Amino acid sequence: MGQMQFYRSQAYNLEGELRVARPTMYKADQRIAVLEDQNLALRDENKVLRKRVAELTGKLARSPQQLPAFVKATDSC
């Protein structure tokens, strides 16, 4: 009988800990869901931005280098 009572007491204590931890686990789960959604959106945005950078870099490489009007050309000697 002693062992059965021990396990019953153990189960009761564990159920109590679960009741205390459950709200925190719920909030953490909700926060994780929000972060996963943000991560997905940022990954998509990152793909678009990387593609745009590659396009602009390609245009820059193909076009002749022109200095802006306010930059004075110097002779490198």
Secondary structure, DSSP 8 states (H G I E B T S, - for coil): -HHHHHHHHHHHHHHHHHHHHHHHHHHHHHHHHHHHHHHHHHHHHHHHHHHHHHHHHHHHHHS-----TTS------
